[in-house]
Amino acid sequence: MRLTILVVLTAASGVAMSPLPTTLPILLSTAIGTALCSASANTLNQIQEVPYDAQMARTRQRPLVRRAISPLHATAFAVATGVTGTAVLWTINPMTAMIGAANIGLYAGVYTWLKRKSILNTWVGAVVGALPPLMGWTACGGKLLPTSDYPFHFFWPPFLSDMAVDVSMADNPLGAFALFMLLYSWQFPHFNSLSYLVRASYAQAGYKMLSVLSPSKNAAVSLRHTVLLLPLCSVLFPLSGLTTWGFALSSLVPNLVWIKSAFAFWQNCGEKQARVTFQHSLWYLPVILALMMIHKPGVGWTDWERDSDGVGRTNPVSGIQKNSGHIVSV
């Protein structure tokens, strides 16, 4: 359940950060379709891992392990939610639906199979977790790859460029890549620190985790991606136009706090340091997403409610301004 909530929230962040105008039905349909696809993937995963979940304390209370439901019923649920979720997403954008279906296959197929074969399962799992924001991005009509008609645009700092900022140009594939990389890199310090704390259970169940095979490398990978988040936030996001350059400064504090804990985890490789790194991961993502919304270009937070004197009202979430019955993207 907690995993599905996280997946839905990150998909919603793709909708919220898109510079393209959206509607409440699109946001709700994206959330519902994503939740159903996530439920399908999680169920298919648990169907395959019943013998191994029974060996680990943190998973032996799952419904299939306790025989609260049968594998047949679980399979029917997984198929129903997977088909329905993909169909809901298809009504928004076929690309969104294809990403949702691909994520079910990646998680329930490739990732689940690799968990007992190779440490590469963690990298595949990071891709799975990084795709939901792209579902939200494409649900609004955003493109994922550059073309001659849809090229990369760069938003340089004011001191390097005196050109006026055209917010409409923020709808470019570099923004989608930035969202993907944020979730991709976040997962390594989040998961690697957690897997270190439960490495004995993973070893008992026979899972090929880096925390089991090489705890020092596990901590090093965690530190590497924690450090990578710093330039992602301070350079890539404002450069893509998803945020103003003020985000480069406001995101420094959460990034430096997390880097400090990840460095201690790498240096000492102890459970205390792993727990602190994991705890930081829990607040880091919502704080960063909130800061991104605050620094979203064209959003006038101080103008959310104006006097009804014909000036207009601005919705800070969608970035849509209404004036005299007309809708203008800002």
Summary of the structure (lengths in Angstrom):
residues: 330
radius of gyration: 21.2
end to end distance: 35.9
largest distance: 68.4
contacts: 1126
relative contact order: 0.11
helix: 67%
strand: 3%
